[in-house]
Amino acid sequence: MDIPFFKEFLMLSNPLSVAIVIVFILALFGVYALQRKGVSFGTLVGAGTIIGAVLGIAIQILAGFPNDPMKVIYIQESTKWFSLVGGGFIDLIRMLVIPLVFISIVHVILNMTQGTNLKKLVVAMLSTNLGMVAVAAIVGLALGSAFGLGTGLDPVEGNAKMREVKPVIDTFRALIPSNPVKAMADTNVIAVVVFGVIIGGIARLIKQTGTNELVNFTKLFDELHLIISWVADFVIGLMPYGVVALLASTLAQRGLQAVIDMGLFVVLLYVGIIVMLVVQAILLTVFGVNPITYFKKTKAPLVLAFTSRSSMGVLPLTVETLTTKLGVNATTANTVGSFGTTAGMQGCAGVFPGLCVVYIANIAGVPLDVTMYIMSVIVIAIGSVGIAGVPGTATMAASVSLSGTGLGAFFTSISPVLAIDPIIDMGRTMLNVSGTMSNAIVVDKIMGTFDESAFNELDAEEIKQGA
């Protein structure tokens, strides 16, 4: 039906488009039916993941695994309809991020117990986050070097555009909110955290000195926090539906040939992710935390991170999981959780740029010696500050790393990697979120505010599954 009404307005010009959309709607109703039967949230998310994966792969099989799936009209049209649910779900979550961060930070500071050491919290958070990014960078560099990633390939001209790289001083200055309203509009989470800490800290100081009890101010933020928490619970409840759409869309839109061409990069990236998850488990064990319990309780945010590909989009669920399931103090959860959406991301700003440095160095014929490795780790760790937690911004991490190691001139050769970005971004984002949560637990242990009994306590869902 080559009629503008169907082709450009409805985007249902092909019978297969209509059929796929109908199947998609039926899949959503299937999830709803399971929900009405009282199926647990974790099981619903798992079901949504399986349904989305099956639907996405089925569309690829139907199309014969085309090299450029988005040139197939029914894939283009059906995934556009998928974006109404998947993209809409992410938009709802991102709608929450800034008000949730600001309100939560001010609220927790106002209600802090006496003796809480903010300086100690910041130092522990920075050292833990950047230390783990450095480890992730080493893992990426080691894997890439061990398997000769990029060896034997010639530099290629592609359409990859290098992001503007700012001096590290400008990066740190950008974290200071010269205009808090603009910082909120630009989703500059760290700047919002800084602004919230200043407002909450001064208000708490006023209360402590007896200048003013700020009863109305405190009550306002108590009630705002209650409202935003309920809104967050409602939006997070839509996650099983969003997962179906997000995963189906990602798998349907990626060409199999592109993945095969970059097979070694994909494999090494996911091996690096597994290695870092093991490193996180070891770190938790060192601090006396059971990693098996940790991974069981973080299933929902990790699945959402994998399917949504947005560290920032998972933030509300990340903070909720930390405080309600993992026994992390609200101050630590909000501060470390918010920081982790922008800095210290072990996947996007650790393993990935490490692999990119080796890949481009081998293509360009640049020798990888000890000096190059040390410089790469330092550049990657420092460059991880200020990388926004939204889909696709790992390109910025790669830009910073390649520029800082003198490989920026060969950036266009990274085009084959960027062609499969959504496939590798799923794993990267999952690692980012897991890193944020495990770091939060470690920081909370250092602060002495970690609730062991809450961490070890079975929640209602686990009790139900064990029955």
Buried (B, 14 or more C-beta within 10 A) or exposed (E): EEEEEBBEEBBBBBEBBBEBBEBBEEBBEBBEEBBEEEBBBBBBBBBBBEBBBBBBBBBBEBBEBBEEBEEBBBBBBBBBBBBEBBBBBBEBBBEBBBBBBBBBBBBBBBBBEEEBEBEEBBEBBBBBBBBBBBBBBBBBBBBBBEBEBBBEEEBEEBEBEBBEBEEBEEBBEBBEBEEBEEBBEBBBBBBBBBBBBBBBBEBBEBBEEEEEEBEEBBEBBEEBBEEBBEBBEEBBEBBBBBBBBBBBBBBBBBBBEBBEBBEBBBEBBBBBBEBBBEBBBEBBEEBEBEBEBBBBBBBBBBBBBBBBBBBBBBBBBBBBBBBEBBBBBBBBBBBBBBBBBBBBBBBBBBBBBBBBBBBBBBBBEBEBEEEBBEBBBBBBBBBBBBBBBBBBBBBBBBBBBBBBBBBBEBBBBBBBBBBBBBBBBBBBBBBBBBBBBBBBBBBBBBBEBBBEEBBEBEBEBBEBEEE
